[in-house]
């Protein structure tokens, strides 16, 4: 599985516990509050609980992004499902990478052409002596020919925006599922 770099989105979730660290430090350095070990213990437990949410949250956001991208692709560019079924997630440390891995028979990353568009270009057969298609009920053959480029139809930014719209629900689902 090789991601198309231009279509791959890095999903990062950072848990901010700076204020809890400050509170713990403040309590530890206070001559009266520092004598109450349960205060420090409760704050450290809370900090650990928050940090434990990082992995389920990054997974849920990555899965939401994957689902949104598959939906957008399926609604516009569905012939055999290869492109929609090639939106994958991989691990990169604590981050997740969400991207498309679909390629044509000759290895061309065609989702990139959908996302960015393409210029007029030459097509030639890869495994046969000639390209074959039926047009107007007649068999057509070509050893290669120019084809028109396609207009860009971006799906990555749209899937990111849709996931951001869903972020509150994603967070509530993760927190509610614990």
SULVEN-V979674 format. One record per residue. BURIAL is + if it has 24 or more other C-alpha atoms within 12 Angstrom, else -. Layout:
BURIAL / BURIAL
//
This chain:
- / - / + / + / - / + / + / + / + / + / + / - / + / - / - / - / - / - / - / + / - / - / - / + / - / - / + / - / - / - / - / - / - / - / - / - / - / - / - / + / - / - / + / + / - / - / + / - / - / + / - / - / + / + / + / + / + / + / + / + / + / + / + / + / + / + / + / + / + / + / + / + / + / - / - / - / + / - / - / - / - / - / + / + / + / + / + / + / + / + / - / - / - / - / + / + / + / + / + / + / + / + / + / - / - / - / - / - / + / + / + / + / + / + / + / - / - / - / - / - / - / - / - / - / - / - / - / - / - / - / - / - / - / - / - / - / - / - / - / - / - / - / - / - / - / - / - / - / - / - / - / - / - / + / + / + / - / - / + / + / - / + / + / - / - / - / - / - / - / + / + / - / - / + / - / - / - / -
//
